[in-house]
């Protein structure tokens, strides 16, 4: 997991996403899971980040500033 830093919002978002992988989707209703994923995606976008999905990018799969 990314080391969390107070003044580095990228580490906040990475920490939240990493934590989500420890919660099984079936531990809550489908609607609650969808709401949780939507909220986390909105937070990620509003903080100006996105996941790099470019296949040839050196930061592929990482959280990057838009």
C-alpha positions as CSV (number, residue, x, y, z in Angstrom):
1,X,0.0,0.0,0.0
2,X,1.1,3.6,-0.7
3,X,2.6,5.4,2.3
4,X,0.0,7.9,3.4
5,X,1.1,11.6,3.6
6,X,-1.0,14.5,5.0
7,X,-0.2,16.9,2.2
8,X,-0.3,14.5,-0.8
9,X,-3.9,13.9,-1.9
10,X,-2.7,11.2,-4.3
11,X,-1.8,9.1,-1.3
12,X,-5.3,9.6,0.2
13,X,-7.0,8.4,-2.9
14,X,-4.6,5.4,-3.3
15,X,-5.2,4.4,0.3
16,X,-9.0,4.5,-0.1
17,X,-8.9,2.4,-3.2
18,X,-6.5,-0.1,-1.7
19,X,-8.8,-0.4,1.3
20,X,-11.7,-1.1,-1.0
21,X,-10.0,-4.2,-2.3
22,X,-10.3,-5.7,1.2
23,X,-14.1,-5.3,1.3
24,X,-16.0,-8.1,-0.5
25,X,-18.7,-6.8,-2.8
26,X,-21.1,-9.4,-1.4
27,X,-20.7,-8.0,2.2
28,X,-23.3,-5.4,1.3
29,X,-26.3,-4.9,-1.0
30,X,-25.6,-4.3,-4.6
31,X,-27.0,-0.8,-4.4
32,X,-24.8,0.0,-1.4
33,X,-21.7,-1.3,-3.3
34,X,-22.6,0.7,-6.4
35,X,-23.1,3.8,-4.3
36,X,-19.7,3.3,-2.6
37,X,-17.9,2.8,-5.9
38,X,-19.6,5.9,-7.4
39,X,-18.7,8.0,-4.4
40,X,-15.1,6.9,-4.5
41,X,-14.9,7.5,-8.3
42,X,-16.3,11.0,-7.8
43,X,-13.8,11.8,-5.1
44,X,-11.0,10.6,-7.3
45,X,-12.2,12.8,-10.2
46,X,-12.9,15.9,-8.1
47,X,-9.4,15.7,-6.6
48,X,-8.1,15.8,-10.2
49,X,-6.9,12.2,-10.6
50,X,-7.5,9.3,-12.9
51,X,-6.2,5.8,-13.5
52,X,-3.7,5.6,-16.3
53,X,-5.0,3.0,-18.7
54,X,-2.7,3.7,-21.6
55,X,-1.1,0.4,-22.5
56,X,2.3,1.8,-23.4
57,X,2.5,4.4,-20.7
58,X,5.2,4.1,-18.0
59,X,2.6,4.9,-15.4
60,X,0.0,2.4,-16.7
61,X,-2.2,1.2,-13.8
62,X,-1.2,4.1,-11.6
63,X,-3.1,7.0,-10.3
64,X,-2.1,10.2,-12.1
65,X,-3.1,13.8,-12.2
66,X,-5.3,14.8,-15.1
